[in-house]
């Protein structure tokens, strides 16, 4: 008998490419049919067939307080009753900007946009406009949205220009992006020594979350800060994922490093589509209409999305909030590692803040090359065994996971019980 999930997926593929509106949702990496979700509450999701899951995706990060938190829903309902959109200034935009500047150490001025991709795209343009240079440095395995200049693979050597990793990206655009290995501080120093005067900026996930979770090696972020300062390049921290998740003030607060620009998203919208970029006032004053770097958006600062973001930021500032979600993440990964060890499965796990990574290799990876050494086939089997037992993990071996304030001891224990059975099957 065909399930409702299966019939919805078949129907979707008739009108939507691959049946989804963002590629990873298609389950192509793990195989099978994606569940079509109908509702969510706290740490749980329900699909079209009525199955319930403990959710460790959290809409890919935004749901730090849990799904449909009453205070967030109330704020959204109140805002929607006033207006769905103005396309004009509102006081709530000022309040969100003030909150971001208060919480994120390096941000003196901020502009709201509609997505993380829009934020990183504009931050790159701003770095180029401010520095009057063209070259951008990014790191292998770090994803910064689908803007042309950021969809670039690594070349064959540390100083090699990148090649487009998507059809439709002109080679001339990709040629302005240099790709280095994540955590390779020596390569960064070498590149700046050779071409420092050409580099407009460096963009990096201070904690990588888009090749699974990879922590920065000691000295790596410090080297980037040092080299950008020495050569007049703009250091951009992409904190779309890490913002308010690895610390209240993001990775820059946790590691004590101030970037020149920061990109944000996910949590600042509380589940609604919001992004932002901000940083040093000297740089931000180059954005139109103050300066020559153009950026605009009809729905930027949408009042309903801003209301969700303000309510979410108010929740994360509560005493003990960050400590609670960090403790939950630690309990989860230590428990999973223990279950894998009992089953004799080669496995490791780690967390930072409320983000976590699961790896079918002996130790957590420190680079894209080490991520690629993970046993993807075993992860795929483990993923489906967990899904069948009501645990919703990211459908890819190359994505970080998230816990929320709604995850507690009961959810962790239920997850570990499911993992015990799943590890026994994949051993």
C-alpha positions as CSV (number, residue, x, y, z in Angstrom):
1,X,0.0,0.0,0.0
2,X,1.4,3.4,-0.9
3,X,1.9,5.7,2.0
4,X,0.7,9.3,2.0
5,X,4.4,10.4,2.1
6,X,5.1,8.4,-1.1
7,X,2.0,9.7,-2.9
8,X,2.9,13.3,-2.0
9,X,6.5,12.8,-3.2
10,X,5.3,11.4,-6.5
11,X,2.9,14.2,-6.9
12,X,5.5,16.9,-6.0
13,X,7.9,15.5,-8.7
14,X,5.4,16.3,-11.4
15,X,5.6,20.1,-10.8
16,X,8.7,20.7,-8.6
17,X,12.2,19.7,-9.7
18,X,13.1,16.5,-7.8
19,X,9.9,17.2,-5.8
20,X,11.6,19.6,-3.4
21,X,12.4,23.2,-3.1
22,X,15.9,22.7,-1.6
23,X,18.2,19.9,-2.8
24,X,19.0,18.0,0.4
25,X,15.3,17.5,1.2
26,X,15.1,15.1,-1.7
27,X,16.9,12.3,0.3
28,X,19.1,11.7,-2.7
29,X,22.2,11.3,-0.5
30,X,20.6,8.7,1.7
31,X,17.9,7.2,-0.6
32,X,14.3,6.6,0.1
33,X,11.2,8.8,0.4
34,X,11.4,12.0,2.4
35,X,8.6,12.4,5.0
36,X,6.3,15.3,4.2
37,X,5.9,17.2,7.5
38,X,2.6,18.6,8.7
39,X,3.1,20.0,12.1
40,X,5.7,20.4,14.9
41,X,5.8,21.2,18.6
42,X,8.8,21.5,20.9
43,X,11.3,18.8,20.0
44,X,8.8,16.8,17.8
45,X,7.6,16.6,14.2
46,X,4.7,14.7,12.7
47,X,4.5,13.6,9.0
48,X,1.7,13.1,6.6
49,X,1.4,9.5,7.7
50,X,1.0,10.5,11.3
51,X,4.5,9.3,12.4
52,X,6.1,11.3,15.1
53,X,9.9,12.1,15.2
54,X,12.3,13.6,17.6
55,X,13.8,16.4,15.5
56,X,17.5,17.0,15.3
57,X,17.4,19.2,12.2
58,X,15.4,22.1,13.6
59,X,14.7,23.6,10.2
60,X,18.5,23.5,9.7
61,X,19.2,25.5,12.8
62,X,16.6,28.3,13.4
63,X,14.5,26.4,16.0
64,X,16.8,26.9,18.9
65,X,13.9,27.4,21.3
66,X,12.0,24.4,19.9
67,X,9.1,24.4,17.4
68,X,6.0,26.6,17.8
69,X,7.2,28.1,21.0
70,X,4.2,29.9,22.5
71,X,6.0,33.3,22.8
72,X,7.2,33.2,19.3
73,X,3.8,32.2,17.9
74,X,2.1,34.9,19.9
75,X,4.6,37.5,18.5
76,X,4.0,36.4,15.0
77,X,0.2,36.4,15.3
78,X,0.3,39.9,16.7
79,X,2.5,41.2,14.0
80,X,0.5,39.5,11.2
81,X,-2.7,41.0,12.6
82,X,-1.1,44.5,12.1
83,X,0.3,43.9,8.6
84,X,2.1,41.2,6.6
85,X,4.4,43.6,4.9
86,X,5.0,47.3,4.6
87,X,8.1,47.8,2.4
88,X,8.8,50.8,4.6
89,X,10.6,51.3,7.9
90,X,9.2,50.0,11.2
91,X,10.3,50.4,14.8
92,X,10.7,46.6,15.2
93,X,13.5,46.7,12.6
94,X,15.4,49.1,14.8
95,X,14.8,46.8,17.8
96,X,16.2,43.8,16.0
97,X,19.2,45.8,14.8
98,X,19.8,47.0,18.4
99,X,19.5,43.5,19.7
100,X,22.0,42.1,17.2
101,X,24.5,44.9,17.9
102,X,24.2,44.3,21.6
103,X,24.7,40.6,21.4
104,X,27.3,40.1,18.6
105,X,30.6,41.6,19.7
106,X,31.9,42.9,16.4
107,X,28.7,44.3,15.0
108,X,28.4,48.1,15.2
109,X,25.8,48.6,12.3
110,X,23.6,46.0,10.7
111,X,21.4,45.6,7.7
112,X,18.5,43.2,7.5
113,X,17.9,41.0,4.4
114,X,15.7,38.0,3.7
115,X,18.1,35.0,3.8
116,X,21.6,33.9,4.8
117,X,22.5,33.6,1.1
118,X,21.6,37.2,0.5
119,X,23.6,38.2,3.6
120,X,26.8,36.5,2.4
121,X,26.4,37.6,-1.2
122,X,26.2,41.2,-0.1
123,X,29.0,40.9,2.5
124,X,31.3,39.7,-0.3
125,X,30.2,42.7,-2.5
126,X,30.7,45.0,0.4
127,X,34.2,43.7,1.1
128,X,35.1,44.2,-2.6
129,X,33.6,47.7,-2.6
130,X,35.3,48.7,0.6
131,X,38.7,47.3,-0.3
132,X,38.6,48.1,-4.0
133,X,40.0,44.7,-4.7
134,X,38.5,41.6,-6.3
135,X,39.8,38.3,-4.9
136,X,37.9,36.5,-2.3
137,X,39.2,33.6,-0.2
138,X,37.0,30.8,1.0
139,X,37.6,27.3,2.4
140,X,36.9,23.9,1.1
141,X,33.8,22.4,2.6
142,X,32.4,25.7,3.8
143,X,29.0,26.6,2.2
144,X,28.0,30.3,2.2
145,X,24.8,30.1,0.1
146,X,24.4,29.8,-3.6
147,X,25.7,33.1,-4.9
148,X,27.9,32.6,-8.0
149,X,31.3,33.6,-6.5
150,X,30.8,31.2,-3.6
151,X,29.9,28.1,-5.5
152,X,33.5,27.1,-6.1
153,X,35.4,23.9,-5.5
154,X,39.0,23.7,-4.3
155,X,41.8,23.6,-6.9
156,X,44.7,21.2,-7.1
157,X,47.0,23.3,-4.9
158,X,46.8,25.8,-2.0
159,X,47.2,28.8,-4.3
160,X,45.1,27.5,-7.2
161,X,42.1,29.5,-8.3
162,X,38.8,27.6,-8.0
163,X,36.6,26.2,-10.7
164,X,32.8,26.5,-10.7
165,X,31.1,23.7,-8.8
166,X,27.7,24.5,-10.4
167,X,26.6,24.8,-13.9
168,X,25.6,28.4,-14.7
169,X,28.5,29.9,-12.8
170,X,30.8,31.7,-15.3
171,X,34.5,30.7,-15.1
172,X,35.4,34.4,-15.0
173,X,33.4,34.7,-11.8
174,X,34.9,31.6,-10.2
175,X,38.3,32.8,-11.1
176,X,38.0,35.6,-8.5
177,X,37.6,33.0,-5.7
178,X,40.6,31.3,-4.1
179,X,39.9,28.1,-2.2
180,X,42.1,26.9,0.7
181,X,41.8,23.9,3.0
182,X,39.8,24.5,6.2
183,X,42.1,24.6,9.2
184,X,45.2,25.1,7.0
185,X,46.7,28.2,8.6
186,X,50.1,27.7,6.8
187,X,48.3,27.8,3.4
188,X,46.6,31.1,4.4
189,X,49.9,32.6,5.4
190,X,51.4,31.5,2.1
191,X,48.6,32.9,0.0
192,X,48.7,36.3,1.7
193,X,52.5,36.5,1.4
194,X,52.1,35.9,-2.4
195,X,48.9,37.9,-3.2
196,X,47.9,39.8,-0.1
197,X,47.4,43.1,-2.1
198,X,44.8,41.4,-4.3
199,X,42.6,40.0,-1.6
200,X,39.4,41.8,-0.8
201,X,38.3,39.5,1.9
202,X,38.2,36.1,3.5
203,X,34.9,34.4,4.3
204,X,34.8,31.4,6.7
205,X,32.5,29.5,8.8
206,X,34.2,29.9,12.2
207,X,32.8,26.5,13.1
208,X,32.1,24.6,9.9
209,X,28.6,23.1,9.8
210,X,28.1,22.4,6.1
211,X,30.5,19.5,5.7
212,X,29.2,18.1,9.0
213,X,30.6,19.7,12.2
214,X,34.3,20.6,12.0
215,X,35.8,22.7,14.8
216,X,38.5,25.3,14.1
217,X,42.0,24.1,14.9
218,X,43.9,26.2,17.5
219,X,45.4,29.2,15.8
220,X,43.5,28.9,12.6
221,X,41.0,31.7,13.1
222,X,43.7,33.8,14.8
223,X,45.8,33.4,11.7
224,X,43.0,34.6,9.4
225,X,42.5,37.7,11.7
226,X,46.2,38.4,11.7
227,X,46.7,38.1,8.0
228,X,43.6,40.2,7.1
229,X,44.7,42.9,9.4
230,X,48.2,42.9,8.1
231,X,47.2,43.1,4.4
232,X,44.1,45.2,4.6
233,X,41.6,42.5,3.7
234,X,38.1,42.2,5.2
235,X,37.5,39.2,7.5
236,X,34.0,37.8,7.2
237,X,32.6,35.3,9.7
238,X,29.6,33.5,8.3
239,X,27.6,32.9,11.5
240,X,24.4,32.1,9.7
241,X,24.6,28.7,11.4
242,X,26.8,29.4,14.5
243,X,25.1,32.7,15.5
244,X,23.5,32.3,18.9
245,X,24.1,28.6,18.8
246,X,27.7,28.1,19.8
247,X,27.4,31.1,22.3
248,X,24.9,33.9,22.8
249,X,27.3,36.2,20.8
250,X,28.2,33.5,18.3
251,X,31.6,31.9,17.5
252,X,33.3,35.2,17.6
253,X,32.4,35.5,21.3
254,X,33.3,32.0,22.1
255,X,36.7,32.2,20.5
256,X,37.4,35.8,21.2
257,X,38.1,37.0,17.6
258,X,36.4,40.0,16.1
259,X,35.7,39.8,12.3
260,X,35.2,42.9,10.2
261,X,31.8,41.7,8.9
262,X,29.4,39.0,10.2
263,X,26.6,37.3,8.3
264,X,23.6,36.0,10.2
265,X,20.4,34.2,9.6
266,X,18.4,31.2,10.9
267,X,18.0,32.0,14.6
268,X,17.4,35.8,14.1
269,X,14.3,34.8,12.2
270,X,13.0,32.2,14.7
271,X,11.9,30.1,11.8
272,X,10.9,32.9,9.5
273,X,13.0,34.0,6.5
274,X,15.5,36.6,7.8
275,X,19.1,37.3,7.2
276,X,21.5,40.1,8.2
277,X,25.0,41.3,7.7
278,X,26.8,43.8,9.9
279,X,30.1,44.8,11.3
280,X,32.4,47.8,11.6
281,X,30.6,51.1,11.0
282,X,33.4,52.2,8.7
283,X,32.7,49.4,6.3
284,X,28.9,49.4,6.7
285,X,28.7,53.1,5.7
286,X,29.7,51.9,2.2
287,X,26.3,50.4,1.7
288,X,23.7,52.3,-0.3
289,X,22.3,54.9,0.2
290,X,25.2,56.0,2.3
291,X,27.8,54.6,0.0
292,X,28.4,53.2,-3.5
293,X,27.8,49.4,-2.7
294,X,24.2,48.7,-3.8
295,X,21.8,46.4,-1.9
296,X,18.0,46.4,-1.7
297,X,15.1,44.1,-0.9
298,X,11.4,44.5,-1.0
299,X,10.8,42.2,2.0
300,X,14.0,43.1,4.0
301,X,12.9,43.6,7.6
302,X,9.5,42.0,7.1
303,X,7.5,42.8,10.2
304,X,6.3,39.2,10.8
305,X,9.7,37.7,10.4
306,X,11.3,40.4,12.6
307,X,8.7,39.7,15.3
308,X,9.6,36.0,15.3
309,X,13.3,36.9,15.5
310,X,12.9,39.4,18.4
311,X,10.9,36.9,20.4
312,X,13.5,34.2,19.8
313,X,16.4,36.4,20.8
314,X,14.6,37.3,24.0
315,X,14.3,33.6,24.8
316,X,18.0,32.9,24.3
317,X,19.0,35.7,26.6
318,X,17.3,34.0,29.5
319,X,19.7,32.9,32.3
320,X,20.9,29.3,31.8
321,X,19.5,29.0,28.2
322,X,22.8,28.4,26.5
323,X,24.2,26.2,29.3
324,X,21.1,24.1,29.1
325,X,21.2,23.4,25.3
326,X,24.9,22.9,25.4
327,X,24.5,20.3,28.2
328,X,21.9,18.5,26.2
329,X,24.1,18.3,23.1
330,X,27.0,16.9,25.2
331,X,24.8,14.3,26.7
332,X,23.5,13.3,23.3
333,X,26.9,12.9,21.6
334,X,28.6,11.1,24.6
335,X,25.7,8.7,24.8
336,X,25.8,8.0,21.1
337,X,29.5,7.3,21.2
338,X,29.0,4.9,24.1
339,X,26.3,3.0,22.2
340,X,28.5,2.7,19.1
341,X,31.4,1.4,21.2
342,X,29.2,-1.2,22.8
343,X,28.1,-2.3,19.3
344,X,31.7,-2.4,18.0
345,X,31.0,0.3,15.4
346,X,33.7,2.7,14.3
347,X,32.1,6.0,15.2
348,X,32.8,9.4,16.8
349,X,30.8,12.4,17.8
350,X,31.3,15.9,19.1
351,X,29.4,19.1,19.9
352,X,29.9,22.8,20.5
353,X,27.0,24.8,21.9
354,X,23.8,23.3,20.6
355,X,25.4,22.0,17.3
356,X,26.7,18.4,17.0
357,X,28.4,16.1,14.5
358,X,28.2,12.4,14.0
359,X,30.9,10.6,12.1
360,X,31.5,7.0,11.0
361,X,35.2,7.3,11.5
362,X,37.4,6.8,14.6
363,X,37.9,10.4,15.4
364,X,36.1,13.7,14.5
365,X,37.4,15.2,11.3
366,X,39.5,18.4,11.1
367,X,39.3,19.0,7.4
368,X,37.2,18.4,4.3
369,X,39.5,15.6,3.3
370,X,39.0,13.9,6.7
371,X,35.2,14.3,6.4
372,X,35.3,12.5,3.1
373,X,36.9,9.5,4.9
374,X,33.7,8.9,6.8
375,X,31.8,5.7,6.0
376,X,28.9,7.3,4.1
377,X,27.2,4.0,3.3
378,X,27.1,3.1,7.0
379,X,25.7,6.5,7.9
380,X,23.0,6.0,5.3
381,X,21.9,2.7,6.9
382,X,22.1,4.2,10.4
383,X,20.0,7.2,9.2
384,X,17.2,5.0,8.0
385,X,17.3,2.8,11.1
386,X,17.0,5.9,13.2
387,X,14.2,7.4,11.1
388,X,12.3,4.1,11.3
389,X,12.5,4.4,15.1
390,X,11.3,8.0,15.2
391,X,14.5,9.9,15.2
392,X,14.8,12.6,12.5
393,X,18.5,13.3,11.7
394,X,19.8,15.4,8.8
395,X,19.5,13.3,5.6
396,X,23.2,13.6,4.7
397,X,26.5,12.5,6.3
398,X,27.8,16.0,5.6
399,X,25.4,18.1,7.7
400,X,25.6,19.2,11.4
401,X,22.8,18.5,13.8
402,X,21.0,20.7,16.3
403,X,19.3,20.4,19.6
404,X,16.9,22.9,21.1
405,X,15.7,24.1,24.5
406,X,12.8,21.7,24.0
407,X,15.0,18.7,24.0
408,X,15.4,17.2,27.4
409,X,16.4,14.0,29.2
410,X,13.4,12.1,27.9
411,X,14.3,12.9,24.3
412,X,17.9,12.1,24.7
413,X,17.1,8.8,26.4
414,X,14.7,7.9,23.6
415,X,17.3,8.7,21.0
416,X,19.9,6.6,22.7
417,X,17.5,3.7,22.9
418,X,16.9,4.0,19.2
419,X,20.6,4.3,18.5
420,X,21.3,1.1,20.5
421,X,19.1,-0.9,18.1
422,X,20.3,1.0,15.0
423,X,24.0,0.5,15.8
424,X,23.3,-3.2,16.3
425,X,21.9,-3.4,12.7
426,X,24.7,-1.5,11.0
427,X,27.6,-3.1,13.0
